[in-house]
Every structure is written in structure tokens, then in C-alpha cells.
Amino acid sequence: MPFRTTICGIEELGDHCEIGVSHVLSILDPPAPEPPALGSYGEHVRLELRFDDVIEEQTGFVAPDAADIDRILEFGRSLHDEAPGPAHLLVHCHAGISRSSAALALILAQDRPDAPAPEILAEVLQLRDKAWPNLRMIELGDAALGRRGELVAAVPALYHFQLRRRPHLEQYFIDGGRRREVDLALSLGRDW
């Protein structure tokens, strides 16, 4: 891979200050303060986006939109700008599970247009074993990248895998207004 990657949540940012991060993609809830740990990072390029971890338009929440996805993809392209060495991208959101894993999946899909979607999602899962990519971001990114639904079609297997490992997530995501993701996982069966 032409750049290194790290995914984490806000609470883990302090653990990555010394690893030579060159690019930081911060996805924060709209009212959240800027994480203080980022002040401990060396010189880096940073993109901060603010939207909630939702997959549908909801009153009182800011859903990710096509402009947010365009900015993520543009930031991903900047990883190839001339630099003293290979870029090291750190992507974080609140917990390092959903928005950050979706953003990284889209950056990787853009960087490797011929890579099959399941391979890209497997790489994200290898980097972050808690990954549960935000479906709305995947849908918007799939369209922006011209993947004709390939990324969207691959994500239910990842959700299914996570529910087999952590069955309690089913109710957690349903309660969080993300039943559509759970239904996609369950469309592959309930073998747990």
C-alpha cells in the first residue's frame, strides 16, 4: 500500500501521537469539542468533518451527505502528494467503529479501483476489528466512485460477521436507528 493507515476513536488518539502520522481525518459529532490529543501530534495535514453517525435523515441530527464524501475522497487523493516519505493516514471518529471505517473503506476503494469490495472491507476489518462501516457513507461513496453497488453489496457480510461475534450489537444498532444495517446482516442468516 502506498500509505500507512490507522483507525481509532477519540479516547485512543493519545496512543498514536508518536507514530509519525502525516494526515488526520477527523469525523466528529457536530457539537463535539476538538480532541485535545491532536495538539500533541507533530506536523500533519488535517481534514475535520462534522456529522452524526446516522444512516437516514433524522430531525436533530446531521447526516453525512455527498459533499462530505467528496471531501473524504479528495483528502484521500492528497495522500499521494509529494512528501518526504510515504503518508501515514489516521482516521478517527467518536468510537473508531462506523464513520471512520466507512471513510477508510472509501479511500481504499478509490486508491485501488480494481480491488474487489470484499477485499477492501476485509482490510478495514483487519485494521479495526470492531469495524461496522456507516451504510449511508458506503452508499454515497459507492455512487461517487462509480462502483455500481459493489461496496454496498459487500458490506452485509461484514455486518453479519460482527453480529456473529458480538450478538448484543443487534439491539444496539436497532436502538440507534440503524435497523437497515441489521436487516442486511440478518439477510445472510442468523447462525449464532
Beta strands, then each sheet from edge to edge (+ up, - down):
strand 1: 3-9
strand 2: 23-28
strand 3: 45-50
strand 4: 87-93
sheet 1: 1+ 4+ 2+ 3+
end
